[in-house]
Amino acid sequence: MLTRLVYASRAAEKIDDALLKSIFERSRANNLEHGITGVLCVYHGGNVFLQALEGSRVAVNALYGDIVRDPRHRDVTLLDYAEIDERRFGGWRMGSVDLGKVNPGSILRYSERAVLDPFSMTGRAALALLEELANSAAISSHE
Ligand code: FAD
């Protein structure tokens, strides 16, 4: 049985390349092993993360527990959790989006302002934004 979880968080310190490298390297290795796919959006301007995780209920819950305890970010806030019939981000062990490079119109479609603030978005709107990013090929593999 598959589930999908979407959360937002604030980086504990300024997001830099070393932080992203360590997160993505660990994610790619662990996620493959545990059947997790998803996308991690990084908004440098707001020092904010927005992430979708998909996989078995056991694997997604275990990973979310690790993520909540990770000292590299705070204010980890659950936006959406659902049982799903199929993966939406199945092509990515952990895809990467730099939200600073996304067309502001895409963010404005789902937000009050053209500046990303996932903490003020509904879970449905956050997921819709992530799906639009997947459809618009904004997601990369961050190799
Ligand atoms: P290790 O990588 O060995 O880590 C052991 C412990 O050390 C963990 O508690 C970890 O929180 C902490 N830690 C590791 N590196 C550092 C560091 N540089 N500074 C401070 N503490 C550190 N993991 C995934 O597997 N998949 C994901 O999709 C994923 N997404 C993430 C998204 C974000 C925004 C963040 C901040 C972390 C993410 N992580 C992800 C990492 C996750 O929080 C755990 O660190 C990781 O799953 C633990 O991997 P591990 O068991 O191999 O232990």
Backbone and ligand atoms as CSV (ligand in chain L), in Angstrom:
chain,resi,resn,atom,element,x,y,z
A,1,MET,N,N,0.832,-1.183,0.000
A,1,MET,CA,C,0.000,0.000,0.000
A,1,MET,C,C,0.884,1.257,0.000
A,2,LEU,N,N,0.551,2.164,-0.911
A,2,LEU,CA,C,1.389,3.358,-1.075
A,2,LEU,C,C,0.812,4.565,-0.342
A,3,THR,N,N,1.687,5.427,0.146
A,3,THR,CA,C,1.263,6.688,0.773
A,3,THR,C,C,2.130,7.830,0.241
A,4,ARG,N,N,1.618,9.047,0.417
A,4,ARG,CA,C,2.413,10.233,0.063
A,4,ARG,C,C,2.288,11.249,1.192
A,5,LEU,N,N,3.408,11.839,1.545
A,5,LEU,CA,C,3.453,12.821,2.633
A,5,LEU,C,C,4.121,14.091,2.093
A,6,VAL,N,N,3.549,15.240,2.437
A,6,VAL,CA,C,4.142,16.532,2.045
A,6,VAL,C,C,4.355,17.350,3.310
A,7,TYR,N,N,5.565,17.906,3.464
A,7,TYR,CA,C,5.831,18.763,4.623
A,7,TYR,C,C,6.663,19.963,4.202
A,8,ALA,N,N,6.692,20.957,5.077
A,8,ALA,CA,C,7.560,22.127,4.890
A,8,ALA,C,C,8.417,22.282,6.135
A,9,SER,N,N,9.587,22.906,5.972
A,9,SER,CA,C,10.443,23.173,7.139
A,9,SER,C,C,11.329,24.376,6.843
A,10,ARG,N,N,11.981,24.860,7.912
A,10,ARG,CA,C,12.924,25.975,7.764
A,10,ARG,C,C,14.326,25.477,8.099
A,11,ALA,N,N,15.288,25.768,7.229
A,11,ALA,CA,C,16.669,25.343,7.485
A,11,ALA,C,C,17.178,25.996,8.762
A,12,ALA,N,N,17.937,25.240,9.559
A,12,ALA,CA,C,18.476,25.769,10.817
A,12,ALA,C,C,19.530,26.832,10.543
A,13,GLU,N,N,20.272,26.643,9.458
A,13,GLU,CA,C,21.264,27.644,9.045
A,13,GLU,C,C,21.069,27.928,7.570
A,14,LYS,N,N,21.787,28.927,7.079
A,14,LYS,CA,C,21.623,29.291,5.674
A,14,LYS,C,C,21.883,28.072,4.778
A,15,ILE,N,N,20.994,27.844,3.830
A,15,ILE,CA,C,21.153,26.689,2.952
A,15,ILE,C,C,22.332,26.931,2.006
A,16,ASP,N,N,23.290,25.983,2.021
A,16,ASP,CA,C,24.415,26.114,1.087
A,16,ASP,C,C,24.629,24.785,0.342
A,17,ASP,N,N,25.588,24.795,-0.586
A,17,ASP,CA,C,25.803,23.619,-1.427
A,17,ASP,C,C,26.196,22.390,-0.610
A,18,ALA,N,N,27.002,22.605,0.449
A,18,ALA,CA,C,27.453,21.463,1.260
A,18,ALA,C,C,26.265,20.786,1.945
A,19,LEU,N,N,25.342,21.595,2.451
A,19,LEU,CA,C,24.147,21.036,3.110
A,19,LEU,C,C,23.324,20.238,2.103
A,20,LEU,N,N,23.090,20.839,0.924
A,20,LEU,CA,C,22.267,20.149,-0.072
A,20,LEU,C,C,22.948,18.870,-0.550
A,21,LYS,N,N,24.278,18.940,-0.721
A,21,LYS,CA,C,25.011,17.741,-1.176
A,21,LYS,C,C,24.840,16.612,-0.167
A,22,SER,N,N,24.981,16.927,1.126
A,22,SER,CA,C,24.884,15.861,2.135
A,22,SER,C,C,23.470,15.300,2.187
A,23,ILE,N,N,22.454,16.164,2.063
A,23,ILE,CA,C,21.067,15.666,2.107
A,23,ILE,C,C,20.773,14.804,0.881
A,24,PHE,N,N,21.159,15.294,-0.307
A,24,PHE,CA,C,20.798,14.548,-1.518
A,24,PHE,C,C,21.587,13.242,-1.625
A,25,GLU,N,N,22.865,13.250,-1.222
A,25,GLU,CA,C,23.636,12.000,-1.301
A,25,GLU,C,C,23.014,10.935,-0.401
A,26,ARG,N,N,22.674,11.326,0.821
A,26,ARG,CA,C,22.075,10.389,1.777
A,26,ARG,C,C,20.700,9.936,1.274
A,27,SER,N,N,19.931,10.889,0.739
A,27,SER,CA,C,18.575,10.576,0.272
A,27,SER,C,C,18.610,9.568,-0.869
A,28,ARG,N,N,19.491,9.804,-1.825
A,28,ARG,CA,C,19.521,8.922,-2.993
A,28,ARG,C,C,19.842,7.496,-2.567
A,29,ALA,N,N,20.791,7.349,-1.643
A,29,ALA,CA,C,21.174,6.001,-1.204
A,29,ALA,C,C,20.053,5.368,-0.380
A,30,ASN,N,N,19.574,6.081,0.629
A,30,ASN,CA,C,18.554,5.514,1.522
A,30,ASN,C,C,17.234,5.273,0.790
A,31,ASN,N,N,16.833,6.229,-0.061
A,31,ASN,CA,C,15.508,6.141,-0.667
A,31,ASN,C,C,15.405,4.971,-1.623
A,32,LEU,N,N,16.491,4.716,-2.360
A,32,LEU,CA,C,16.488,3.560,-3.264
A,32,LEU,C,C,16.287,2.283,-2.459
A,33,GLU,N,N,17.021,2.188,-1.359
A,33,GLU,CA,C,16.956,0.982,-0.519
A,33,GLU,C,C,15.550,0.771,0.052
A,34,HIS,N,N,14.851,1.862,0.383
A,34,HIS,CA,C,13.553,1.739,1.059
A,34,HIS,C,C,12.357,1.985,0.137
A,35,GLY,N,N,12.610,2.099,-1.159
A,35,GLY,CA,C,11.506,2.268,-2.113
A,35,GLY,C,C,10.820,3.616,-2.012
A,36,ILE,N,N,11.563,4.632,-1.567
A,36,ILE,CA,C,11.000,5.985,-1.447
A,36,ILE,C,C,11.324,6.787,-2.706
A,37,THR,N,N,10.327,7.520,-3.210
A,37,THR,CA,C,10.572,8.486,-4.278
A,37,THR,C,C,10.017,9.836,-3.825
A,38,GLY,N,N,10.336,10.898,-4.572
A,38,GLY,CA,C,9.798,12.198,-4.179
A,38,GLY,C,C,10.577,13.346,-4.753
A,39,VAL,N,N,10.296,14.517,-4.188
A,39,VAL,CA,C,10.957,15.730,-4.650
A,39,VAL,C,C,11.227,16.637,-3.453
A,40,LEU,N,N,12.393,17.257,-3.461
A,40,LEU,CA,C,12.758,18.215,-2.413
A,40,LEU,C,C,12.941,19.586,-3.069
A,41,CYS,N,N,12.068,20.536,-2.713
A,41,CYS,CA,C,12.156,21.898,-3.243
A,41,CYS,C,C,12.898,22.754,-2.239
A,42,VAL,N,N,13.807,23.547,-2.756
A,42,VAL,CA,C,14.612,24.408,-1.896
A,42,VAL,C,C,14.359,25.845,-2.291
A,43,TYR,N,N,13.985,26.660,-1.317
A,43,TYR,CA,C,13.786,28.076,-1.579
A,43,TYR,C,C,14.815,28.842,-0.763
A,44,HIS,N,N,15.936,29.194,-1.421
A,44,HIS,CA,C,17.052,29.836,-0.720
A,44,HIS,C,C,16.623,31.151,-0.091
A,45,GLY,N,N,15.764,31.925,-0.822
A,45,GLY,CA,C,15.357,33.240,-0.333
A,45,GLY,C,C,14.725,33.172,1.047
A,46,GLY,N,N,13.865,32.182,1.246
A,46,GLY,CA,C,13.170,32.063,2.537
A,46,GLY,C,C,13.820,31.047,3.456
A,47,ASN,N,N,14.925,30.393,2.969
A,47,ASN,CA,C,15.586,29.342,3.750
A,47,ASN,C,C,14.605,28.209,4.098
A,48,VAL,N,N,13.793,27.868,3.104
A,48,VAL,CA,C,12.674,26.953,3.335
A,48,VAL,C,C,12.810,25.696,2.469
A,49,PHE,N,N,12.381,24.558,3.037
A,49,PHE,CA,C,12.267,23.307,2.276
A,49,PHE,C,C,10.790,22.948,2.119
A,50,LEU,N,N,10.470,22.345,0.979
A,50,LEU,CA,C,9.145,21.758,0.752
A,50,LEU,C,C,9.408,20.405,0.113
A,51,GLN,N,N,8.935,19.334,0.761
A,51,GLN,CA,C,9.295,17.997,0.268
A,51,GLN,C,C,8.079,17.086,0.199
A,52,ALA,N,N,8.033,16.273,-0.865
A,52,ALA,CA,C,7.036,15.203,-0.971
A,52,ALA,C,C,7.772,13.873,-0.905
A,53,LEU,N,N,7.245,12.954,-0.111
A,53,LEU,CA,C,7.811,11.611,0.016
A,53,LEU,C,C,6.732,10.603,-0.355
A,54,GLU,N,N,7.073,9.608,-1.177
A,54,GLU,CA,C,6.125,8.561,-1.547
A,54,GLU,C,C,6.749,7.197,-1.286
A,55,GLY,N,N,5.934,6.256,-0.880
A,55,GLY,CA,C,6.424,4.901,-0.661
A,55,GLY,C,C,5.465,4.161,0.257
A,56,SER,N,N,5.914,3.023,0.785
A,56,SER,CA,C,5.044,2.260,1.675
A,56,SER,C,C,4.777,3.084,2.937
A,57,ARG,N,N,3.664,2.818,3.590
A,57,ARG,CA,C,3.337,3.571,4.812
A,57,ARG,C,C,4.443,3.437,5.845
A,58,VAL,N,N,4.962,2.222,5.998
A,58,VAL,CA,C,6.027,1.995,6.990
A,58,VAL,C,C,7.267,2.815,6.646
A,59,ALA,N,N,7.667,2.771,5.360
A,59,ALA,CA,C,8.898,3.467,4.961
A,59,ALA,C,C,8.734,4.981,5.063
A,60,VAL,N,N,7.580,5.505,4.622
A,60,VAL,CA,C,7.370,6.958,4.647
A,60,VAL,C,C,7.311,7.456,6.094
A,61,ASN,N,N,6.617,6.720,6.956
A,61,ASN,CA,C,6.534,7.161,8.360
A,61,ASN,C,C,7.883,7.103,9.057
A,62,ALA,N,N,8.653,6.054,8.773
A,62,ALA,CA,C,9.975,5.931,9.412
A,62,ALA,C,C,10.880,7.074,8.961
A,63,LEU,N,N,10.861,7.366,7.658
A,63,LEU,CA,C,11.718,8.442,7.156
A,63,LEU,C,C,11.265,9.790,7.711
A,64,TYR,N,N,9.957,10.004,7.757
A,64,TYR,CA,C,9.471,11.295,8.283
A,64,TYR,C,C,9.922,11.479,9.733
A,65,GLY,N,N,9.912,10.398,10.504
A,65,GLY,CA,C,10.399,10.478,11.887
A,65,GLY,C,C,11.857,10.907,11.933
A,66,ASP,N,N,12.687,10.325,11.050
A,66,ASP,CA,C,14.112,10.717,10.991
A,66,ASP,C,C,14.239,12.184,10.595
A,67,ILE,N,N,13.442,12.581,9.601
A,67,ILE,CA,C,13.527,13.954,9.096
A,67,ILE,C,C,13.127,14.950,10.190
A,68,VAL,N,N,12.069,14.660,10.932
A,68,VAL,CA,C,11.626,15.571,12.000
A,68,VAL,C,C,12.736,15.756,13.038
A,69,ARG,N,N,13.488,14.676,13.299
A,69,ARG,CA,C,14.543,14.742,14.332
A,69,ARG,C,C,15.847,15.342,13.804
A,70,ASP,N,N,15.926,15.595,12.501
A,70,ASP,CA,C,17.181,16.074,11.900
A,70,ASP,C,C,17.437,17.519,12.339
A,71,PRO,N,N,18.583,17.783,12.982
A,71,PRO,CA,C,18.842,19.133,13.512
A,71,PRO,C,C,19.163,20.171,12.443
A,72,ARG,N,N,19.268,19.735,11.192
A,72,ARG,CA,C,19.617,20.682,10.137
A,72,ARG,C,C,18.440,21.555,9.705
A,73,HIS,N,N,17.249,21.243,10.223
A,73,HIS,CA,C,16.097,22.110,9.952
A,73,HIS,C,C,15.159,22.084,11.166
A,74,ARG,N,N,14.171,23.004,11.145
A,74,ARG,CA,C,13.232,23.133,12.271
A,74,ARG,C,C,11.851,23.462,11.728
A,75,ASP,N,N,10.885,23.616,12.628
A,75,ASP,CA,C,9.498,23.942,12.232
A,75,ASP,C,C,8.970,22.958,11.188
A,76,VAL,N,N,9.345,21.688,11.323
A,76,VAL,CA,C,8.880,20.698,10.337
A,76,VAL,C,C,7.354,20.566,10.491
A,77,THR,N,N,6.641,20.890,9.417
A,77,THR,CA,C,5.180,21.021,9.484
A,77,THR,C,C,4.524,20.127,8.438
A,78,LEU,N,N,3.712,19.188,8.907
A,78,LEU,CA,C,3.018,18.272,8.000
A,78,LEU,C,C,1.933,19.029,7.248
A,79,LEU,N,N,1.987,19.002,5.918
A,79,LEU,CA,C,0.983,19.715,5.109
A,79,LEU,C,C,-0.065,18.760,4.561
A,80,ASP,N,N,0.356,17.529,4.229
A,80,ASP,CA,C,-0.597,16.602,3.612
A,80,ASP,C,C,-0.101,15.170,3.779
A,81,TYR,N,N,-1.035,14.261,4.015
A,81,TYR,CA,C,-0.685,12.840,4.079
A,81,TYR,C,C,-1.860,12.057,3.504
A,82,ALA,N,N,-1.593,11.131,2.568
A,82,ALA,CA,C,-2.696,10.407,1.926
A,82,ALA,C,C,-2.249,9.032,1.481
A,83,GLU,N,N,-3.217,8.106,1.458
A,83,GLU,CA,C,-2.991,6.829,0.787
A,83,GLU,C,C,-3.197,7.078,-0.701
A,84,ILE,N,N,-2.325,6.526,-1.531
A,84,ILE,CA,C,-2.397,6.819,-2.966
A,84,ILE,C,C,-2.395,5.517,-3.769
A,85,ASP,N,N,-2.954,5.601,-4.985
A,85,ASP,CA,C,-3.001,4.422,-5.859
A,85,ASP,C,C,-1.733,4.307,-6.696
A,86,GLU,N,N,-1.145,5.447,-7.003
A,86,GLU,CA,C,0.086,5.413,-7.798
A,86,GLU,C,C,0.985,6.579,-7.408
A,87,ARG,N,N,2.274,6.426,-7.698
A,87,ARG,CA,C,3.234,7.488,-7.380
A,87,ARG,C,C,3.108,8.629,-8.379
A,88,ARG,N,N,3.307,9.833,-7.893
A,88,ARG,CA,C,3.318,11.004,-8.770
A,88,ARG,C,C,4.759,11.401,-9.108
A,89,PHE,N,N,5.709,11.019,-8.238
A,89,PHE,CA,C,7.106,11.428,-8.423
A,89,PHE,C,C,8.001,10.184,-8.536
A,90,GLY,N,N,7.439,9.143,-9.176
A,90,GLY,CA,C,8.119,7.842,-9.229
A,90,GLY,C,C,9.439,7.858,-9.989
A,91,GLY,N,N,9.667,8.885,-10.777
A,91,GLY,CA,C,10.905,8.935,-11.554
A,91,GLY,C,C,12.098,9.457,-10.771
A,92,TRP,N,N,11.866,9.856,-9.521
A,92,TRP,CA,C,12.947,10.499,-8.758
A,92,TRP,C,C,13.161,9.813,-7.412
A,93,ARG,N,N,14.391,9.302,-7.193
A,93,ARG,CA,C,14.736,8.813,-5.840
A,93,ARG,C,C,14.634,9.986,-4.883
A,94,MET,N,N,15.034,11.165,-5.310
A,94,MET,CA,C,14.718,12.436,-4.641
A,94,MET,C,C,15.056,13.546,-5.625
A,95,GLY,N,N,14.037,13.980,-6.359
A,95,GLY,CA,C,14.228,15.048,-7.325
A,95,GLY,C,C,14.510,16.361,-6.622
A,96,SER,N,N,15.040,17.297,-7.382
A,96,SER,CA,C,15.468,18.563,-6.794
A,96,SER,C,C,14.864,19.726,-7.576
A,97,VAL,N,N,14.349,20.721,-6.849
A,97,VAL,CA,C,13.850,21.935,-7.496
A,97,VAL,C,C,14.399,23.140,-6.742
A,98,ASP,N,N,15.005,24.061,-7.490
A,98,ASP,CA,C,15.407,25.346,-6.910
A,98,ASP,C,C,14.248,26.310,-7.159
A,99,LEU,N,N,13.493,26.585,-6.100
A,99,LEU,CA,C,12.271,27.378,-6.280
A,99,LEU,C,C,12.555,28.822,-6.663
A,100,GLY,N,N,13.797,29.271,-6.435
A,100,GLY,CA,C,14.166,30.615,-6.849
A,100,GLY,C,C,14.176,30.747,-8.367
A,101,LYS,N,N,14.260,29.590,-9.066
A,101,LYS,CA,C,14.341,29.630,-10.534
A,101,LYS,C,C,12.998,29.298,-11.192
A,102,VAL,N,N,11.995,29.017,-10.380
A,102,VAL,CA,C,10.683,28.665,-10.929
A,102,VAL,C,C,9.939,29.934,-11.316
A,103,ASN,N,N,9.196,29.875,-12.411
A,103,ASN,CA,C,8.368,30.989,-12.854
A,103,ASN,C,C,7.470,31.465,-11.698
A,104,PRO,N,N,7.564,32.752,-11.299
A,104,PRO,CA,C,6.754,33.227,-10.167
A,104,PRO,C,C,5.262,32.999,-10.388
A,105,GLY,N,N,4.844,32.933,-11.666
A,105,GLY,CA,C,3.425,32.694,-11.955
A,105,GLY,C,C,2.972,31.347,-11.406
A,106,SER,N,N,3.865,30.354,-11.432
A,106,SER,CA,C,3.496,29.025,-10.919
A,106,SER,C,C,3.256,29.100,-9.425
A,107,ILE,N,N,4.105,29.868,-8.721
A,107,ILE,CA,C,3.939,29.989,-7.270
A,107,ILE,C,C,2.683,30.807,-6.960
A,108,LEU,N,N,2.471,31.896,-7.728
A,108,LEU,CA,C,1.319,32.758,-7.482
A,108,LEU,C,C,-0.002,32.019,-7.688
A,109,ARG,N,N,-0.004,31.056,-8.609
A,109,ARG,CA,C,-1.237,30.308,-8.867
A,109,ARG,C,C,-1.773,29.635,-7.597
A,110,TYR,N,N,-0.842,29.248,-6.704
A,110,TYR,CA,C,-1.259,28.482,-5.518
A,110,TYR,C,C,-1.045,29.234,-4.208
A,111,SER,N,N,-0.556,30.489,-4.280
A,111,SER,CA,C,-0.195,31.217,-3.066
A,111,SER,C,C,-0.822,32.603,-3.058
A,112,GLU,N,N,-0.789,33.210,-1.878
A,112,GLU,CA,C,-1.314,34.571,-1.760
A,112,GLU,C,C,-0.400,35.561,-2.469
A,113,ARG,N,N,0.926,35.292,-2.446
A,113,ARG,CA,C,1.890,36.170,-3.109
A,113,ARG,C,C,2.829,35.314,-3.953
A,114,ALA,N,N,3.607,35.952,-4.827
A,114,ALA,CA,C,4.491,35.201,-5.724
A,114,ALA,C,C,5.764,34.747,-5.020
A,115,VAL,N,N,5.776,34.839,-3.694
A,115,VAL,CA,C,6.917,34.401,-2.893
A,115,VAL,C,C,6.485,33.132,-2.162
A,116,LEU,N,N,7.291,32.096,-2.244
A,116,LEU,CA,C,6.856,30.828,-1.659
A,116,LEU,C,C,6.813,30.889,-0.138
A,117,ASP,N,N,5.639,30.591,0.420
A,117,ASP,CA,C,5.505,30.416,1.867
A,117,ASP,C,C,4.624,29.189,2.094
A,118,PRO,N,N,5.235,27.985,2.061
A,118,PRO,CA,C,4.419,26.774,2.149
A,118,PRO,C,C,3.652,26.676,3.460
A,119,PHE,N,N,4.118,27.405,4.492
A,119,PHE,CA,C,3.439,27.333,5.790
A,119,PHE,C,C,2.049,27.975,5.733
A,120,SER,N,N,1.820,28.831,4.732
A,120,SER,CA,C,0.507,29.463,4.625
A,120,SER,C,C,-0.331,28.829,3.513
A,121,MET,N,N,0.181,27.740,2.924
A,121,MET,CA,C,-0.563,27.074,1.836
A,121,MET,C,C,-1.352,25.891,2.389
A,122,THR,N,N,-2.449,25.558,1.730
A,122,THR,CA,C,-3.118,24.309,2.074
A,122,THR,C,C,-2.249,23.152,1.560
A,123,GLY,N,N,-2.430,21.987,2.156
A,123,GLY,CA,C,-1.693,20.817,1.695
A,123,GLY,C,C,-2.007,20.534,0.235
A,124,ARG,N,N,-3.290,20.725,-0.136
A,124,ARG,CA,C,-3.703,20.460,-1.515
A,124,ARG,C,C,-2.992,21.396,-2.490
A,125,ALA,N,N,-2.867,22.681,-2.097
A,125,ALA,CA,C,-2.194,23.647,-2.968
A,125,ALA,C,C,-0.707,23.318,-3.075
A,126,ALA,N,N,-0.087,22.917,-1.967
A,126,ALA,CA,C,1.337,22.564,-2.000
A,126,ALA,C,C,1.557,21.384,-2.941
A,127,LEU,N,N,0.676,20.381,-2.862
A,127,LEU,CA,C,0.806,19.220,-3.731
A,127,LEU,C,C,0.569,19.611,-5.188
A,128,ALA,N,N,-0.416,20.481,-5.420
A,128,ALA,CA,C,-0.699,20.923,-6.797
A,128,ALA,C,C,0.512,21.649,-7.381
A,129,LEU,N,N,1.177,22.462,-6.565
A,129,LEU,CA,C,2.387,23.155,-7.031
A,129,LEU,C,C,3.463,22.131,-7.398
A,130,LEU,N,N,3.666,21.136,-6.528
A,130,LEU,CA,C,4.682,20.114,-6.796
A,130,LEU,C,C,4.348,19.350,-8.079
A,131,GLU,N,N,3.068,19.071,-8.293
A,131,GLU,CA,C,2.663,18.347,-9.502
A,131,GLU,C,C,2.901,19.205,-10.738
A,132,GLU,N,N,2.629,20.514,-10.620
A,132,GLU,CA,C,2.879,21.403,-11.766
A,132,GLU,C,C,4.376,21.430,-12.090
A,133,LEU,N,N,5.208,21.432,-11.041
A,133,LEU,CA,C,6.659,21.438,-11.266
A,133,LEU,C,C,7.090,20.155,-11.979
A,134,ALA,N,N,6.478,19.034,-11.600
A,134,ALA,CA,C,6.808,17.759,-12.260
A,134,ALA,C,C,6.395,17.817,-13.726
A,135,ASN,N,N,5.217,18.383,-14.001
A,135,ASN,CA,C,4.734,18.450,-15.388
A,135,ASN,C,C,5.546,19.413,-16.235
A,136,SER,N,N,6.134,20.429,-15.583
A,136,SER,CA,C,6.856,21.445,-16.359
A,136,SER,C,C,8.350,21.136,-16.448
A,137,ALA,N,N,8.736,19.957,-16.047
A,137,ALA,CA,C,10.137,19.517,-16.134
A,137,ALA,C,C,11.068,20.386,-15.293
A,138,ALA,N,N,10.539,20.998,-14.226
A,138,ALA,CA,C,11.383,21.835,-13.358
A,138,ALA,C,C,12.215,20.983,-12.404
A,139,ILE,N,N,11.875,19.699,-12.294
A,139,ILE,CA,C,12.562,18.832,-11.331
A,139,ILE,C,C,13.799,18.216,-11.978
A,140,SER,N,N,14.929,18.324,-11.294
A,140,SER,CA,C,16.151,17.709,-11.814
A,140,SER,C,C,16.629,16.651,-10.829
A,141,SER,N,N,17.704,15.981,-11.218
A,141,SER,CA,C,18.194,14.892,-10.360
A,141,SER,C,C,19.270,15.331,-9.388
A,142,HIS,N,N,19.719,16.585,-9.467
A,142,HIS,CA,C,20.720,17.136,-8.545
A,142,HIS,C,C,21.926,16.212,-8.416
A,143,GLU,N,N,22.437,15.690,-9.577
A,143,GLU,CA,C,23.610,14.782,-9.498
A,143,GLU,C,C,24.871,15.589,-9.266
L,1,FAD,P1,P,23.206,9.302,8.941
L,1,FAD,O1,O,23.188,10.018,7.620
L,1,FAD,O2,O,24.456,8.619,9.334
L,1,FAD,O3,O,22.781,10.381,10.031
L,1,FAD,C1,C,22.716,10.020,11.399
L,1,FAD,C2,C,22.191,11.195,12.206
L,1,FAD,O4,O,23.036,12.354,12.077
L,1,FAD,C3,C,20.805,11.633,11.768
L,1,FAD,O5,O,20.044,11.849,12.940
L,1,FAD,C4,C,20.998,12.946,11.051
L,1,FAD,O6,O,19.878,13.777,11.306
L,1,FAD,C5,C,22.283,13.490,11.646
L,1,FAD,N1,N,23.116,14.169,10.641
L,1,FAD,C6,C,23.571,13.644,9.486
L,1,FAD,N2,N,24.340,14.534,8.841
L,1,FAD,C7,C,24.372,15.642,9.612
L,1,FAD,C8,C,24.998,16.919,9.499
L,1,FAD,N3,N,25.749,17.236,8.427
L,1,FAD,N4,N,24.794,17.820,10.490
L,1,FAD,C9,C,24.036,17.533,11.556
L,1,FAD,N5,N,23.432,16.337,11.745
L,1,FAD,C10,C,23.595,15.413,10.783
L,1,FAD,N6,N,17.052,11.294,4.269
L,1,FAD,C11,C,16.626,10.321,3.442
L,1,FAD,O7,O,17.018,9.174,3.625
L,1,FAD,N7,N,15.737,10.593,2.435
L,1,FAD,C12,C,15.243,11.849,2.200
L,1,FAD,O8,O,14.470,12.038,1.259
L,1,FAD,C13,C,15.686,12.895,3.067
L,1,FAD,N8,N,15.249,14.161,2.894
L,1,FAD,C14,C,15.695,15.138,3.749
L,1,FAD,C15,C,15.240,16.452,3.575
L,1,FAD,C16,C,15.687,17.447,4.439
L,1,FAD,C17,C,15.182,18.865,4.256
L,1,FAD,C18,C,16.598,17.152,5.473
L,1,FAD,C19,C,17.087,18.225,6.398
L,1,FAD,C20,C,17.056,15.859,5.662
L,1,FAD,C21,C,16.616,14.842,4.793
L,1,FAD,N9,N,17.061,13.531,4.944
L,1,FAD,C22,C,16.605,12.556,4.093
L,1,FAD,C23,C,18.025,13.160,5.982
L,1,FAD,C24,C,17.289,12.548,7.152
L,1,FAD,O9,O,16.778,13.595,7.988
L,1,FAD,C25,C,18.252,11.700,7.996
L,1,FAD,O10,O,19.408,12.448,8.301
L,1,FAD,C26,C,18.696,10.480,7.231
L,1,FAD,O11,O,17.609,9.772,6.703
L,1,FAD,C27,C,19.461,9.587,8.214
L,1,FAD,O12,O,20.234,8.751,7.417
L,1,FAD,P2,P,21.058,7.577,8.087
L,1,FAD,O13,O,20.142,6.745,8.917
L,1,FAD,O14,O,21.796,6.901,6.977
L,1,FAD,O15,O,22.031,8.265,9.111
